[in-house]
Amino acid sequence: MFSWRHLSFTKREGFVLVFMASALLITRWMRLHFPGAQGSLLLCSIALSARIGGTRSGIFAVVLSIIAFDNRFAPPGHSLFIDAADAPRLIIFSMTGLFIGTLGVAQNNATKTLRRTHDKLVATLGELKEANTALQLENTERKQVQEQLAWSEAFLTEGQKISHTGSWRWNLSLGRLIWSDEQFRIFGYEVQAQAPSIESITKRIHSDDRDELRRIVQKAVSQWERFECEYRVVYPDGTLKYVQGVGCPVLQDLHGSREYIGTTVDITARRQAEEVLRKSEREFRTLAENSPDEVIRYDMNCHRIYVNPAFVRSRGTDAEQVLNQPLEVHWGADIPVDRFKEILRQVLQTGTPHQLVGIWTTGPGMPLHFALHIVAERNGNGEIISALAIGRNITSLKIAQQRLEESRLLLRQLAGRSESVREEERKHLARELHDELGQYLLALRMHISLLSIEYGGSNHALEAKAQSMIGLVDSTIKTVRNVMTTLRPVELDMGILAALEWLVGEFVKQTGVPCELHSDVTEILLCERSTTAIFRIAQEALRNVGRHADATKAEVCFKQQDGDYILEVRDNGMGFDPSVKTSGSFGLVGIRERVLMLDGEVSITTALGEGSTIRVHVPVSAVPQY
């Protein structure tokens, strides 16, 4: 923006000359048309010069205007000799020019003063705005600090409430005590504005702890140092609280005030937990020290940190020799030590229990069989801190199991031998019936027929009697044949497939239940004993189907798969619950015994209303072959 005050003095006077020259040129034109207005233009130039240029420019314009007026409008046209008649005009013009110039100068000065005042006001307003902005920012920051302080106090109050930690401030000089809300609650007081007196607080402290607490506090105050102590607080209703107090001195102020600040923590839960832990540890020690089972505790590095007397007795070593030592020291198990460490680390990392069985060798004596159960131990926070292993000496159990297995093997061999003898007796009896009784019955029938032919024609009563005897002999022969078939079917001599086909056919005849035989085995190498055993298994299974299944369809399958002979007997009957044992029923027991004699396996799949499937696996390598 353009401003005259920024121009130099020479430039200002140049502008005055320009104004005066313009006024003279205009008055020259106006002399012809407006003779009375020439002086007014000079006065206007004076006013404009004074208004714009200031004092010096105004004076310069007045001087120039008087000279111009004298030369142009006051005859004889010069300023040195003024006609007396024109002197009043010149004086009036001069006074008017001075007055107008003075007014212009005054207006210019007033404008400058107003401008400077305006500039100062603008600057002051800017400063006020900056101060106001700074004040608003300070107020905002103060509000934020107050809000943060309020939140901090709320967090502190809530944190003290959650952690059961109270705070206090004690002014020794004034004897004034300030408590937090939680401090009141810890000591069993209602929250109030003023803390209770020292005497009232002392009465709440357990009588056995007062003297010791007083001694600790007095010693710390006398030496102006920190103190810490644990004591008990007794509520009026008898409730006992364990607390931990800590106090610290603060710097003295200018007035010499002495103060302590501190905290009080309710540690009742911790003390109770510690007491429970000590009680549990005592119970554990009592149980472990008197347990006949081995008890071993391992730390996170898989080192033994505790062994009970049963471990020492069974392993034949001292506890000092194995505690806090690597597992490789005095290791005698058949399980590799690295594998055992891996199991321990897995339990310590996952917390999943683990069980294992092994043998421990303790020198030239009998090996020790043991069963070990390993579990993780946790602290109050649920963190795993150790592993506990409970080992039981199962040597006598293993010996009993071994003897039991030997007895079972002997019984199985005896049962097999008995079954073989029984089958041999059946075979022998069937042969005797066929060779002896059958031949005798056939001969008897022939003799009766001859008697009927020879003497029956003349004696009708004898002929009728002979025919009756022939029918009786035929019935006896048929019965003998059925007995022989029951004792040992002739089809067994033709192989297992022929025997199973005959068995399925007989089952259909006797029960009327449809039954099919499926087999994809082309070559079967089975001895007579194995063939008979498999046949008897299928016979017993079909007998159970006919008696108990109430089935409408049955199926027998014999195949060879993965080196095993597989026999399956299926039905769609009512099924049964295999967990329910029926007294006096030995059908399934007989099947299992026969399968065990062949070193095979049997599985029964059944459910109520869903039929039954008996599946027998007989290893080919275990079957005696021709």
C-alpha positions as CSV (number, residue, x, y, z in Angstrom):
1,M,0.0,0.0,0.0
2,F,1.4,3.4,-1.0
3,S,2.1,5.9,1.8
4,W,3.4,9.5,1.6
5,R,5.3,9.2,4.8
6,H,7.7,6.7,3.2
7,L,8.8,9.4,0.6
8,S,11.9,11.6,1.1
9,F,11.7,15.4,1.6
10,T,12.8,16.2,-2.0
11,K,10.1,14.0,-3.4
12,R,7.5,15.5,-1.3
13,E,8.4,19.1,-2.4
14,G,8.4,17.9,-6.0
15,F,4.8,16.7,-5.5
16,V,4.0,20.2,-4.0
17,L,5.4,21.9,-7.1
18,V,3.3,19.6,-9.3
19,F,0.2,20.5,-7.3
20,M,0.9,24.2,-7.6
21,A,1.7,24.0,-11.2
22,S,-1.5,22.1,-11.8
23,A,-3.5,24.8,-9.9
24,L,-1.9,27.6,-11.9
25,L,-2.7,25.9,-15.2
26,I,-6.3,25.3,-14.1
27,T,-6.7,28.9,-12.9
28,R,-5.4,30.2,-16.2
29,W,-8.3,28.4,-17.9
30,M,-10.8,29.4,-15.2
31,R,-9.8,33.1,-15.6
32,L,-11.7,33.2,-18.8
33,H,-14.8,31.4,-17.5
34,F,-14.8,31.8,-13.7
35,P,-12.9,35.0,-12.8
36,G,-13.7,34.8,-9.1
37,A,-12.5,31.3,-8.3
38,Q,-8.7,31.5,-9.1
39,G,-7.6,32.0,-5.5
40,S,-9.7,29.0,-4.3
41,L,-7.6,26.6,-6.4
42,L,-4.4,27.8,-4.8
43,L,-6.0,27.4,-1.4
44,C,-7.1,23.9,-2.3
45,S,-3.5,23.1,-3.4
46,I,-2.3,24.4,0.0
47,A,-4.8,22.2,1.8
48,L,-3.9,19.2,-0.3
49,S,-0.1,19.7,0.2
50,A,-0.5,20.2,3.9
51,R,-2.8,17.2,4.2
52,I,-0.5,14.9,2.3
53,G,3.0,16.3,2.8
54,G,2.8,17.5,6.4
55,T,4.2,20.7,8.0
56,R,7.1,21.4,5.8
57,S,5.2,20.7,2.6
58,G,2.3,22.9,3.9
59,I,4.6,25.9,4.6
60,F,6.3,25.4,1.2
61,A,2.9,25.4,-0.5
62,V,1.7,28.5,1.4
63,V,4.8,30.4,0.4
64,L,4.5,29.4,-3.3
65,S,0.8,30.2,-3.2
66,I,1.3,33.8,-1.8
67,I,4.0,34.4,-4.4
68,A,1.8,33.1,-7.2
69,F,-1.2,35.1,-5.9
70,D,0.9,38.2,-5.7
71,N,2.3,37.8,-9.2
72,R,-0.8,36.6,-10.9
73,F,-3.8,38.1,-9.1
74,A,-2.5,41.3,-7.3
75,P,-1.3,44.0,-9.8
76,P,1.2,45.3,-10.6
77,G,2.3,41.6,-10.6
78,H,5.2,41.4,-8.1
79,S,5.5,40.9,-4.4
80,L,8.1,43.6,-3.6
81,F,5.8,46.5,-4.3
82,I,2.2,45.9,-3.4
83,D,-0.5,48.3,-4.2
84,A,-2.2,49.5,-1.1
85,A,-5.5,48.6,-2.6
86,D,-4.5,45.0,-3.1
87,A,-2.7,44.6,0.2
88,P,-5.9,43.6,2.1
89,R,-6.6,40.9,-0.6
90,L,-3.0,39.6,-0.3
91,I,-3.1,39.6,3.5
92,I,-6.5,37.9,3.6
93,F,-5.3,35.4,1.1
94,S,-2.1,34.8,3.1
95,M,-3.9,34.4,6.4
96,T,-6.5,32.1,4.8
97,G,-3.6,30.0,3.2
98,L,-1.8,29.9,6.6
99,F,-5.1,28.9,8.3
100,I,-5.8,26.2,5.7
101,G,-2.2,25.0,5.8
102,T,-2.3,24.9,9.5
103,L,-5.6,22.9,9.4
104,G,-4.0,20.5,6.8
105,V,-0.9,20.1,9.0
106,A,-3.0,19.5,12.0
107,Q,-5.1,17.0,10.2
108,N,-2.0,15.3,8.9
109,N,-0.5,15.1,12.3
110,A,-3.8,13.8,13.7
111,T,-3.9,11.2,11.0
112,K,-0.3,10.2,11.7
113,T,-1.1,10.1,15.4
114,L,-4.2,8.0,14.7
115,R,-2.3,5.7,12.4
116,R,0.5,5.2,15.0
117,T,-2.2,4.6,17.7
118,H,-3.9,2.2,15.3
119,D,-0.6,0.4,14.7
120,K,0.0,0.2,18.4
121,L,-3.5,-1.0,19.0
122,V,-3.1,-3.6,16.3
123,A,0.3,-4.7,17.8
124,T,-1.3,-4.7,21.3
125,L,-4.3,-6.7,19.9
126,G,-1.8,-9.2,18.4
127,E,0.0,-9.5,21.7
128,L,-3.3,-9.9,23.5
129,K,-4.4,-12.6,21.0
130,E,-1.0,-14.4,21.5
131,A,-1.4,-14.0,25.2
132,N,-5.0,-15.3,25.0
133,T,-3.9,-18.2,22.9
134,A,-1.1,-19.0,25.3
135,L,-3.5,-18.7,28.2
136,Q,-6.0,-21.0,26.5
137,L,-3.2,-23.5,25.8
138,E,-2.1,-23.2,29.4
139,N,-5.7,-23.7,30.6
140,T,-6.0,-26.7,28.3
141,E,-2.8,-28.2,29.5
142,R,-3.9,-27.5,33.1
143,K,-7.2,-29.3,32.4
144,Q,-5.3,-32.2,30.9
145,V,-3.0,-32.3,33.8
146,Q,-5.9,-32.1,36.2
147,E,-7.7,-34.9,34.3
148,Q,-4.5,-37.0,34.3
149,L,-4.1,-36.3,38.0
150,A,-7.7,-37.3,38.6
151,W,-7.3,-40.5,36.5
152,S,-4.0,-41.2,38.3
153,E,-5.7,-40.7,41.7
154,A,-8.5,-43.0,40.5
155,F,-6.1,-45.6,39.2
156,L,-4.0,-45.3,42.4
157,T,-7.2,-45.7,44.6
158,E,-8.4,-48.7,42.5
159,G,-4.9,-50.2,42.4
160,Q,-4.6,-49.9,46.1
161,K,-8.0,-51.5,46.5
162,I,-7.2,-54.4,44.2
163,S,-3.7,-55.0,45.7
164,H,-4.9,-54.4,49.2
165,T,-2.2,-51.7,49.6
166,G,-2.8,-48.6,51.7
167,S,-0.7,-45.4,51.8
168,W,-0.1,-43.0,54.6
169,R,1.7,-39.7,55.5
170,W,2.9,-38.9,59.0
171,N,4.0,-35.4,60.0
172,L,6.0,-35.8,63.1
173,S,6.3,-32.0,63.7
174,L,2.5,-31.5,63.7
175,G,1.6,-35.0,64.8
176,R,-0.8,-35.3,61.9
177,L,-1.5,-38.5,60.1
178,I,-3.1,-38.8,56.6
179,W,-4.5,-42.1,55.3
180,S,-5.7,-43.4,52.0
181,D,-9.1,-45.1,51.7
182,E,-7.5,-48.5,51.5
183,Q,-5.5,-47.8,54.7
184,F,-8.8,-47.3,56.5
185,R,-10.1,-50.6,55.2
186,I,-7.0,-52.5,56.1
187,F,-7.3,-51.4,59.7
188,G,-11.0,-52.1,59.8
189,Y,-12.1,-48.4,59.9
190,E,-14.8,-46.7,57.9
191,V,-13.4,-44.3,55.4
192,Q,-13.4,-40.8,56.8
193,A,-11.8,-37.4,56.3
194,Q,-9.4,-37.7,59.3
195,A,-7.2,-40.6,60.3
196,P,-7.7,-42.1,63.7
197,S,-5.4,-41.3,66.5
198,I,-2.1,-43.1,67.2
199,E,-3.6,-44.5,70.4
200,S,-6.6,-45.9,68.6
201,I,-4.4,-47.4,65.9
202,T,-2.1,-49.0,68.6
203,K,-5.1,-50.8,70.1
204,R,-5.9,-52.4,66.8
205,I,-2.4,-54.0,66.6
206,H,-2.0,-57.4,68.1
207,S,-0.7,-57.2,71.7
208,D,2.3,-59.6,70.9
209,D,3.4,-57.3,68.1
210,R,3.1,-53.8,69.6
211,D,6.4,-53.6,71.5
212,E,8.4,-54.9,68.5
213,L,6.6,-52.5,66.1
214,R,7.2,-49.6,68.5
215,R,10.9,-50.4,68.8
216,I,11.4,-50.6,65.0
217,V,9.6,-47.3,64.3
218,Q,11.3,-45.4,67.2
219,K,14.8,-46.7,66.0
220,A,14.1,-45.6,62.4
221,V,12.8,-42.2,63.4
222,S,15.7,-41.5,65.7
223,Q,18.2,-42.4,62.9
224,W,16.0,-40.8,60.2
225,E,16.0,-44.0,58.1
226,R,13.7,-46.4,56.4
227,F,11.9,-49.1,58.3
228,E,9.9,-52.3,57.4
229,C,8.1,-54.7,59.5
230,E,5.3,-57.3,59.6
231,Y,2.6,-57.3,62.3
232,R,-1.0,-58.4,62.9
233,V,-4.1,-56.3,63.1
234,V,-7.1,-57.4,65.2
235,Y,-10.6,-56.1,64.3
236,P,-13.2,-55.6,67.0
237,D,-15.0,-58.7,65.8
238,G,-11.8,-60.8,66.3
239,T,-10.8,-61.0,62.6
240,L,-7.1,-61.3,62.3
241,K,-5.2,-59.6,59.4
242,Y,-1.5,-59.9,58.6
243,V,0.0,-56.7,57.2
244,Q,3.4,-55.5,56.1
245,G,4.4,-51.9,56.7
246,V,7.1,-49.8,55.0
247,G,8.0,-46.2,55.9
248,C,10.5,-43.8,54.4
249,P,11.6,-40.3,55.6
250,V,11.1,-37.3,53.3
251,L,13.3,-34.2,53.0
252,Q,12.7,-31.5,55.6
253,D,11.1,-28.3,54.2
254,L,12.2,-24.7,54.9
255,H,10.1,-24.7,58.1
256,G,11.9,-27.8,59.5
257,S,8.9,-30.1,59.1
258,R,9.7,-33.8,59.5
259,E,7.6,-36.3,57.7
260,Y,7.4,-40.0,56.9
261,I,5.5,-41.6,54.0
262,G,4.8,-45.3,53.6
263,T,2.6,-48.1,52.6
264,T,0.7,-50.9,54.3
265,V,0.0,-54.1,52.5
266,D,-2.6,-56.7,53.5
267,I,-0.6,-60.0,53.3
268,T,-3.3,-62.2,54.9
269,A,-4.0,-64.2,51.8
270,R,-0.3,-64.7,51.2
271,R,0.3,-65.8,54.8
272,Q,-2.6,-68.2,54.6
273,A,-1.3,-69.5,51.3
274,E,2.1,-70.0,52.8
275,E,0.5,-71.8,55.8
276,V,-1.4,-74.0,53.4
277,L,1.7,-74.7,51.5
278,R,3.7,-75.5,54.6
279,K,0.9,-77.8,55.7
280,S,0.8,-79.5,52.3
281,E,4.6,-79.8,52.4
282,R,4.4,-81.5,55.8
283,E,1.6,-83.8,54.6
284,F,3.6,-84.6,51.5
285,R,6.7,-85.3,53.6
286,T,4.8,-87.5,55.9
287,L,3.2,-89.4,53.1
288,A,6.4,-89.6,51.0
289,E,8.6,-90.7,53.9
290,N,6.2,-93.5,54.9
291,S,5.1,-94.6,51.5
292,P,6.2,-98.0,50.2
293,D,6.4,-96.5,46.7
294,E,9.3,-94.5,45.5
295,V,8.8,-90.8,45.3
296,I,11.3,-88.7,43.3
297,R,11.1,-84.9,42.6
298,Y,12.9,-83.4,39.6
299,D,13.7,-79.7,39.0
300,M,13.5,-77.9,35.6
301,N,17.0,-79.2,34.8
302,C,16.0,-82.8,35.2
303,H,18.0,-83.2,38.4
304,R,16.7,-85.2,41.4
305,I,16.0,-82.7,44.3
306,Y,14.2,-85.2,46.6
307,V,14.0,-89.0,47.0
308,N,12.1,-90.7,49.8
309,P,13.4,-93.6,51.9
310,A,11.7,-96.2,49.7
311,F,13.8,-95.1,46.8
312,V,17.0,-95.3,48.8
313,R,16.1,-98.8,50.0
314,S,15.1,-100.2,46.6
315,R,18.0,-98.7,44.7
316,G,20.6,-99.5,47.3
317,T,22.2,-96.0,47.4
318,D,22.4,-93.0,49.6
319,A,20.2,-89.9,49.0
320,E,23.3,-87.6,48.9
321,Q,24.7,-89.6,46.0
322,V,21.8,-88.9,43.7
323,L,20.4,-85.5,44.8
324,N,21.3,-82.5,42.6
325,Q,23.3,-84.7,40.3
326,P,22.8,-85.4,36.6
327,L,20.7,-88.4,35.9
328,E,23.6,-90.2,34.3
329,V,25.0,-90.7,37.9
330,H,23.8,-94.0,39.3
331,W,21.6,-94.7,36.3
332,G,20.6,-98.4,35.9
333,A,17.3,-98.5,34.0
334,D,16.8,-100.3,30.7
335,I,15.4,-97.0,29.4
336,P,18.1,-94.8,27.9
337,V,18.8,-91.8,30.1
338,D,18.4,-89.4,27.1
339,R,14.9,-90.9,26.4
340,F,14.0,-90.5,30.1
341,K,15.1,-86.8,30.0
342,E,13.0,-86.2,26.9
343,I,10.0,-87.6,28.8
344,L,10.7,-85.4,31.8
345,R,11.1,-82.3,29.6
346,Q,7.8,-83.1,27.8
347,V,6.0,-83.3,31.2
348,L,7.6,-80.1,32.4
349,Q,6.7,-78.2,29.2
350,T,3.2,-79.5,28.6
351,G,2.0,-80.6,32.1
352,T,0.7,-83.8,30.6
353,P,1.3,-86.8,32.9
354,H,3.3,-89.8,31.5
355,Q,3.5,-93.4,32.5
356,L,6.2,-95.9,31.7
357,V,7.4,-99.4,32.8
358,G,11.0,-100.5,32.9
359,I,13.6,-102.6,34.6
360,W,16.2,-101.3,37.0
361,T,19.4,-103.3,37.6
362,T,21.1,-102.8,40.9
363,G,24.1,-105.0,40.7
364,P,24.3,-108.8,40.8
365,G,20.8,-109.2,42.4
366,M,17.5,-109.7,40.7
367,P,16.5,-106.9,38.3
368,L,13.8,-104.6,39.7
369,H,10.7,-104.1,37.6
370,F,9.1,-100.7,38.2
371,A,6.1,-98.7,37.0
372,L,6.6,-95.0,37.0
373,H,3.9,-92.2,36.9
374,I,5.3,-88.7,36.2
375,V,3.2,-85.6,36.8
376,A,4.0,-81.8,36.8
377,E,4.0,-79.7,39.9
378,R,2.8,-76.1,39.8
379,N,3.1,-73.1,42.1
380,G,0.3,-70.8,43.2
381,N,0.3,-69.0,39.9
382,G,-0.2,-72.2,37.9
383,E,3.4,-72.2,36.6
384,I,5.2,-75.6,36.4
385,I,8.1,-75.6,38.8
386,S,9.0,-79.3,39.1
387,A,8.0,-82.9,38.2
388,L,7.0,-85.6,40.7
389,A,7.5,-89.3,39.8
390,I,5.9,-92.1,41.8
391,G,7.5,-95.4,41.2
392,R,6.1,-98.8,42.3
393,N,8.1,-102.0,42.6
394,I,6.1,-104.4,40.4
395,T,8.8,-107.2,40.4
396,S,6.5,-109.6,42.4
397,L,3.6,-108.7,40.1
398,K,5.8,-109.4,37.0
399,I,6.8,-112.7,38.5
400,A,3.2,-113.5,39.2
401,Q,2.2,-112.5,35.7
402,Q,5.0,-114.6,34.2
403,R,3.8,-117.6,36.2
404,L,0.2,-116.9,35.3
405,E,1.2,-116.7,31.6
406,E,3.1,-120.0,32.0
407,S,0.0,-121.5,33.7
408,R,-2.2,-120.2,30.9
409,L,0.1,-121.6,28.3
410,L,0.1,-124.9,30.1
411,L,-3.7,-124.8,30.4
412,R,-4.0,-123.9,26.7
413,Q,-1.7,-126.7,25.8
414,L,-3.6,-129.0,28.0
415,A,-6.9,-127.8,26.5
416,G,-5.4,-128.2,23.1
417,R,-4.2,-131.7,23.9
418,S,-7.6,-132.5,25.4
419,E,-9.4,-131.1,22.3
420,S,-7.1,-133.1,20.1
421,V,-7.7,-136.2,22.2
422,R,-11.5,-135.5,22.1
423,E,-11.4,-135.2,18.3
424,E,-9.4,-138.3,18.0
425,E,-11.9,-140.1,20.2
426,R,-14.7,-138.8,18.1
427,K,-12.9,-139.9,15.0
428,H,-12.2,-143.3,16.5
429,L,-15.8,-143.6,17.7
430,A,-17.2,-142.6,14.4
431,R,-15.0,-145.2,12.7
432,E,-16.0,-147.8,15.2
433,L,-19.6,-147.1,14.7
434,H,-19.2,-147.2,11.0
435,D,-17.0,-150.2,10.8
436,E,-18.4,-152.3,13.7
437,L,-21.9,-151.3,14.6
438,G,-22.9,-150.3,11.1
439,Q,-21.7,-153.6,9.7
440,Y,-23.5,-155.6,12.4
441,L,-26.7,-153.7,11.8
442,L,-26.4,-154.2,8.1
443,A,-25.9,-158.0,8.6
444,L,-28.8,-158.1,11.0
445,R,-31.1,-156.4,8.4
446,M,-30.0,-159.0,5.8
447,H,-30.7,-161.9,8.1
448,I,-34.2,-160.5,8.9
449,S,-34.9,-160.1,5.2
450,L,-33.8,-163.7,4.5
451,L,-36.1,-164.9,7.3
452,S,-39.0,-162.9,5.9
453,I,-38.4,-164.3,2.4
454,E,-37.9,-167.9,3.6
455,Y,-40.7,-168.2,6.2
456,G,-42.9,-165.2,5.7
457,G,-44.9,-166.6,2.8
458,S,-46.6,-169.3,5.0
459,N,-46.7,-167.2,8.1
460,H,-48.2,-163.8,7.7
461,A,-47.6,-162.8,11.3
462,L,-43.9,-163.6,11.0
463,E,-43.6,-161.6,7.8
464,A,-45.2,-158.6,9.4
465,K,-42.9,-158.9,12.4
466,A,-39.9,-159.2,10.1
467,Q,-40.9,-156.1,8.2
468,S,-41.3,-154.2,11.5
469,M,-37.9,-155.3,12.6
470,I,-36.4,-154.3,9.2
471,G,-37.9,-150.7,9.7
472,L,-36.5,-150.6,13.2
473,V,-33.0,-151.6,12.0
474,D,-33.2,-149.0,9.3
475,S,-34.0,-146.3,11.9
476,T,-31.1,-147.5,14.0
477,I,-28.8,-147.3,11.0
478,K,-29.9,-143.8,10.3
479,T,-29.4,-142.8,13.9
480,V,-25.9,-144.3,13.9
481,R,-25.1,-142.3,10.7
482,N,-26.4,-139.1,12.3
483,V,-24.3,-139.8,15.4
484,M,-21.2,-140.4,13.2
485,T,-21.8,-137.2,11.3
486,T,-22.2,-135.3,14.6
487,L,-19.0,-136.8,16.0
488,R,-17.0,-136.0,12.8
489,P,-18.5,-135.1,9.4
490,V,-17.0,-137.1,6.6
491,E,-16.5,-133.7,4.7
492,L,-13.7,-132.8,7.1
493,D,-11.6,-135.4,5.3
494,M,-12.0,-133.4,2.1
495,G,-10.8,-130.1,3.4
496,I,-12.1,-127.0,5.3
497,L,-14.1,-125.6,2.3
498,A,-16.0,-128.8,1.8
499,A,-16.6,-129.0,5.6
500,L,-17.9,-125.3,5.7
501,E,-20.2,-126.0,2.7
502,W,-21.7,-129.0,4.4
503,L,-22.0,-127.0,7.7
504,V,-23.8,-124.1,5.9
505,G,-26.2,-126.6,4.2
506,E,-27.0,-128.3,7.5
507,F,-27.6,-124.9,9.1
508,V,-30.1,-123.9,6.4
509,K,-31.9,-127.3,6.7
510,Q,-32.1,-127.1,10.5
511,T,-33.0,-123.4,11.0
512,G,-34.5,-122.3,7.6
513,V,-32.4,-119.2,7.8
514,P,-30.7,-118.3,4.5
515,C,-27.0,-118.6,4.7
516,E,-24.2,-118.3,2.1
517,L,-20.5,-119.3,2.0
518,H,-18.0,-117.0,0.4
519,S,-14.4,-117.9,-0.2
520,D,-11.7,-116.8,-2.7
521,V,-9.0,-119.1,-1.4
522,T,-7.8,-121.6,-4.1
523,E,-5.1,-123.4,-2.2
524,I,-5.4,-124.2,1.5
525,L,-2.7,-126.0,3.4
526,L,-4.0,-126.9,6.8
527,C,-3.3,-129.9,8.9
528,E,-6.2,-132.0,10.2
529,R,-6.0,-130.5,13.7
530,S,-6.2,-126.9,12.3
531,T,-9.0,-127.8,9.9
532,T,-11.0,-129.3,12.7
533,A,-10.5,-126.3,14.9
534,I,-11.6,-123.8,12.3
535,F,-14.6,-126.0,11.5
536,R,-15.6,-126.2,15.2
537,I,-15.3,-122.4,15.5
538,A,-17.7,-121.9,12.5
539,Q,-20.0,-124.6,13.9
540,E,-20.2,-122.9,17.3
541,A,-20.8,-119.5,15.7
542,L,-23.6,-120.8,13.5
543,R,-25.1,-122.6,16.5
544,N,-25.3,-119.3,18.4
545,V,-26.9,-117.6,15.4
546,G,-29.5,-120.3,15.2
547,R,-30.2,-120.3,18.9
548,H,-30.0,-116.7,20.0
549,A,-29.7,-114.2,17.0
550,D,-33.3,-114.4,15.7
551,A,-31.7,-113.5,12.3
552,T,-33.2,-113.6,8.8
553,K,-29.9,-113.9,7.1
554,A,-26.4,-115.3,7.8
555,E,-23.1,-115.4,6.0
556,V,-19.9,-117.3,6.3
557,C,-16.7,-116.0,4.7
558,F,-13.3,-117.7,4.6
559,K,-10.4,-115.9,2.9
560,Q,-6.6,-115.4,3.1
561,Q,-5.3,-111.8,3.7
562,D,-1.9,-110.4,4.7
563,G,-0.6,-113.8,5.7
564,D,-3.6,-114.7,7.8
565,Y,-6.6,-117.1,7.3
566,I,-9.7,-115.1,8.1
567,L,-13.0,-116.6,9.1
568,E,-16.1,-114.4,9.4
569,V,-19.6,-115.3,10.5
570,R,-22.1,-112.5,10.2
571,D,-25.8,-112.2,10.8
572,N,-28.5,-109.5,10.8
573,G,-30.1,-110.6,14.1
574,M,-30.9,-108.9,17.3
575,G,-27.2,-108.7,18.5
576,F,-26.2,-108.6,22.1
577,D,-24.2,-106.5,24.6
578,P,-20.7,-108.1,24.8
579,S,-20.1,-106.5,28.2
580,V,-22.9,-108.6,29.8
581,K,-21.7,-112.0,30.9
582,T,-24.2,-114.8,30.8
583,S,-23.7,-117.6,33.3
584,G,-23.6,-121.1,31.9
585,S,-22.8,-119.9,28.4
586,F,-19.5,-121.2,27.1
587,G,-19.9,-120.8,23.3
588,L,-17.8,-117.7,22.9
589,V,-15.4,-119.0,25.5
590,G,-14.9,-122.2,23.5
591,I,-14.3,-120.1,20.3
592,R,-11.7,-117.9,22.1
593,E,-9.9,-121.0,23.4
594,R,-9.7,-122.7,20.0
595,V,-8.4,-119.4,18.5
596,L,-5.7,-119.2,21.2
597,M,-4.7,-122.8,20.5
598,L,-4.0,-121.6,16.9
599,D,-2.1,-118.4,18.1
600,G,-4.8,-116.4,16.5
601,E,-7.0,-113.4,17.4
602,V,-10.8,-113.1,17.6
603,S,-12.9,-110.0,17.5
604,I,-16.7,-109.6,18.0
605,T,-18.5,-106.7,16.6
606,T,-22.1,-106.4,17.8
607,A,-24.7,-104.1,19.3
608,L,-28.3,-104.5,20.3
609,G,-30.5,-104.6,17.2
610,E,-27.5,-104.3,14.8
611,G,-26.5,-107.9,14.3
612,S,-23.2,-109.6,15.1
613,T,-19.9,-110.4,13.4
614,I,-17.3,-112.8,14.6
615,R,-14.0,-112.4,12.9
616,V,-11.1,-114.8,13.5
617,H,-7.5,-114.3,12.4
618,V,-5.3,-117.3,12.2
619,P,-1.6,-116.7,11.2
620,V,-0.5,-119.0,8.4
621,S,2.9,-119.3,9.9
622,A,1.4,-120.5,13.2
623,V,-0.8,-123.2,11.5
624,P,0.9,-126.6,11.2
625,Q,1.0,-127.6,7.6
626,Y,1.3,-130.9,5.8
